[in-house]
Amino acid sequence: MRPVFLATALMLAAAPAFAQPAAAPAPANPKPDTPAVTTQSTPTPTTPAAGANSFTMNQAKSRIEAAGFTDVTALAKDKDGVWRGKASKAGTAQDVSLDYQGNVIGN
């Protein structure tokens, strides 16, 4: 009799936990103005978007070069996850950055 009483008490104690509403899930992108991926219809940003960047240094350099930059040097990922370095484009040396979305921005 004791095991039946114990099992019933445990089931009744756990019942309120099942009746609680589920918490709303966190949004996939808390900042909709900075989408995770850029598309052809996405306007070109003027500043790099901060976020967790999964590009390796070699991938970042390749993307920057594919955007028309040459002599890419001093690449380093900053605290915001943006790859920053120096490069040349059309004979002009400038700062260049690559954000987590793949946007290459020269300035």
MARKOL-969486 format. One record per residue: residue number from 1; residue in one letter; chain; x, y, z of N, C-alpha, C in turn. Coordinates in pm, whole numbers, plus 50000, padded with zeros to 5 digits. Atoms other than C-alpha are relative to their C-alpha. Layout:
<drenfis>
resi,resn,chain,n.x,n.y,n.z,ca.x,ca.y,ca.z,c.x,c.y,c.z
NUM,A,A,X,Y,Z,X,Y,Z,X,Y,Z
...
</drenfis>
This chain:
<drenfis>
resi,resn,chain,n.x,n.y,n.z,ca.x,ca.y,ca.z,c.x,c.y,c.z
1,M,A,50081,49881,50000,50000,50000,50000,50086,50126,50000
2,R,A,49912,49884,49990,50282,50237,50082,50055,50043,49864
3,P,A,49951,49958,50131,50435,50230,49725,49892,50067,49915
4,V,A,50109,49941,50078,50093,50311,49573,49976,50143,50050
5,F,A,50020,49868,49942,50049,50605,49811,50112,50095,49957
6,L,A,49884,49919,50039,50401,50733,49732,49993,50039,49853
7,A,A,50010,49972,50144,50347,50706,49355,49890,50102,49973
8,T,A,50111,49905,50017,50013,50891,49380,50041,50138,50047
9,A,A,49955,49870,49947,50167,51169,49590,50097,50066,49904
10,L,A,49906,49944,50097,50449,51214,49339,49930,50048,49874
11,M,A,50073,49958,50119,50206,51232,49046,49923,50128,50026
12,L,A,50076,49879,49967,49992,51493,49221,50093,50120,50018
13,A,A,49905,49890,49980,50298,51701,49313,50055,50050,49866
14,A,A,49945,49961,50129,50418,51702,48952,49894,50060,49908
15,A,A,50107,49951,50087,50078,51793,48801,50004,50151,49977
16,P,A,49997,49856,50027,50108,52172,48852,50111,50041,49902
17,A,A,49891,49966,50092,50435,52173,48657,49956,49983,49856
18,F,A,50047,50022,50136,50257,52040,48350,49898,50105,49958
19,A,A,50106,49905,50031,49981,52301,48372,50053,50140,49970
20,Q,A,49946,49867,50022,50216,52600,48341,50016,50027,49851
21,P,A,49984,49969,50143,50219,52782,48006,50148,50002,49962
22,A,A,49862,50001,50049,50531,52746,47796,50047,50144,49977
23,A,A,49943,49867,50023,50761,53047,47779,50015,50022,49850
24,A,A,49986,49968,50141,50770,53224,47445,50146,49985,49958
25,P,A,49861,50016,50044,51080,53131,47245,50061,50135,49962
26,A,A,49928,49878,50038,51341,53396,47187,49997,50013,49847
27,P,A,50001,49985,50145,51329,53546,46838,50133,49956,49940
28,A,A,49878,50046,50067,51579,53402,46590,50094,50116,49973
29,N,A,49918,49882,50025,51700,53752,46506,49939,50116,50078
30,P,A,50057,49892,49919,51641,54012,46778,50010,50137,49934
31,K,A,49986,49872,50071,51747,54291,46538,49963,49979,49854
32,P,A,50038,50024,50139,51544,54257,46216,50063,50096,49900
33,D,A,49938,49906,50092,51718,54562,46071,50139,49954,49956
34,T,A,49874,50060,50043,52038,54353,46049,49976,49852,49975
35,P,A,50030,50139,50030,51940,54028,45873,50125,49913,50007
36,A,A,49886,50091,49988,52160,53722,45915,50073,49981,49868
37,V,A,49940,50020,50131,52221,53697,45542,49958,50115,49909
38,T,A,50036,49896,50095,52237,53967,45278,49957,49936,49869
39,T,A,50047,50047,50130,52061,53925,44948,50019,50113,49899
40,Q,A,49986,49896,50102,52060,54117,44621,49907,50118,50028
41,S,A,50094,49892,49971,51761,54318,44745,50033,50074,50130
42,T,A,49960,49933,49876,51930,54407,45075,50089,50119,49965
43,P,A,49913,49885,50031,52073,54759,45061,50139,49980,50059
44,T,A,49863,50011,49952,52450,54778,45099,50016,50088,50124
45,P,A,49984,49921,49879,52526,54886,45455,50121,50094,49992
46,T,A,49887,49907,49996,52756,55177,45530,50095,49968,50114
47,T,A,49915,50044,49889,52889,55024,45851,49981,49850,50018
48,P,A,50013,50144,49981,52959,54660,45933,49908,49967,50118
49,A,A,50090,50044,49894,52701,54476,46144,50077,49917,50101
50,A,A,49937,50077,49893,52822,54347,46478,49926,49868,50016
51,G,A,50061,50131,49979,52760,53979,46541,50105,49891,49994
52,A,A,49908,50114,49999,52917,53639,46580,50041,49966,49857
53,N,A,49947,50018,50135,53137,53598,46273,50065,49863,49989
54,S,A,49945,50135,50014,53211,53245,46153,50103,49989,49889
55,F,A,49899,50004,50105,53448,53342,45869,50139,49981,50062
56,T,A,49861,50012,49959,53807,53226,45909,50076,50117,49938
57,M,A,49920,49892,50055,54087,53470,45833,50017,49983,49849
58,N,A,49983,50025,50144,54147,53304,45493,49871,50026,49923
59,Q,A,50128,49974,50066,53777,53318,45408,49972,50150,49993
60,A,A,50020,49855,49998,53762,53684,45511,50085,50066,49892
61,K,A,49911,49943,50101,54062,53767,45293,49948,49971,49859
62,S,A,50053,50037,50131,53910,53579,44998,49877,50083,49964
63,R,A,50120,49920,50024,53578,53763,45033,50036,50145,49968
64,I,A,49958,49861,50024,53751,54100,45051,50062,50012,49862
65,E,A,49938,49998,50132,53959,54017,44743,49894,49984,49890
66,A,A,50107,50020,50098,53645,53899,44559,49919,50128,49979
67,A,A,50071,49872,50012,53497,54244,44625,50084,50105,49928
68,G,A,49919,49909,50080,53780,54400,44422,50117,50063,50072
69,F,A,49888,49946,49925,54037,54476,44691,50125,49915,49977
70,T,A,49872,50070,50014,54405,54384,44662,50088,50034,50120
71,D,A,49903,49974,49892,54701,54374,44901,49933,50005,50137
72,V,A,50070,50006,49871,54482,54274,45198,50101,49961,50108
73,T,A,49905,50025,49891,54691,54295,45516,49936,50034,50134
74,A,A,50035,49965,49862,54660,54325,45895,49857,49963,50037
75,L,A,50136,50042,49965,54332,54132,45918,49995,49952,50145
76,A,A,50023,50043,49862,54207,54089,46273,49852,50015,50031
77,K,A,50140,49993,49961,53866,54016,46420,49988,50084,50126
78,D,A,50014,49913,49882,53752,54289,46662,49898,49942,50098
79,K,A,50088,50048,49893,53538,54255,46977,49855,49985,49955
80,D,A,50136,50009,50053,53219,54297,46768,49985,49890,49896
81,G,A,50005,50108,50097,53306,54001,46542,50022,50045,49858
82,V,A,49977,49946,50134,53403,54220,46245,50148,49984,49965
83,W,A,49863,50007,50048,53714,54140,46043,50038,50137,49946
84,R,A,49953,49868,50045,53911,54463,45990,50145,49987,49954
85,G,A,49864,50002,50051,54227,54527,45792,50026,50115,49905
86,K,A,49960,49900,50100,54401,54733,45526,49999,49934,49863
87,A,A,50001,50053,50136,54364,54691,45151,50004,50115,49902
88,S,A,50001,49899,50106,54386,54874,44819,49888,49968,49903
89,K,A,50101,50015,50104,54114,54933,44564,50016,50117,49904
90,A,A,49979,49897,50103,54166,55122,44239,50119,50087,50033
91,G,A,49879,49927,49970,54511,55221,44359,49996,50083,50127
92,T,A,50014,49921,49878,54385,55376,44683,50003,49908,50122
93,A,A,49993,50077,49876,54487,55233,45022,49887,50046,50092
94,Q,A,50109,49966,49910,54200,55217,45269,49977,49891,50104
95,D,A,50042,50099,49901,54057,55044,45573,49889,49918,49936
96,V,A,50104,50088,50053,53835,54747,45493,49947,49913,50113
97,S,A,50058,50086,49898,53596,54537,45700,49906,49898,49936
98,L,A,50091,50106,50042,53392,54218,45664,49918,49961,50121
99,D,A,50085,50035,49886,53092,54159,45889,49950,49856,49988
100,Y,A,50047,50139,49996,52918,53833,45980,49904,49968,49886
101,Q,A,50090,50020,50112,52673,53881,45691,50074,49982,49868
102,G,A,49921,50010,50123,52956,53881,45436,50014,50132,49928
103,N,A,49988,49867,50061,52936,54254,45364,50143,50048,50009
104,V,A,49867,49942,50004,53268,54402,45255,49983,50150,49989
105,I,A,50017,49855,49996,53293,54768,45341,50138,50066,50006
106,G,A,49875,49926,50004,53583,54993,45247,49975,50144,50041
107,N,A,50014,49859,49961,53640,55337,45394,50134,50066,50014
</drenfis>
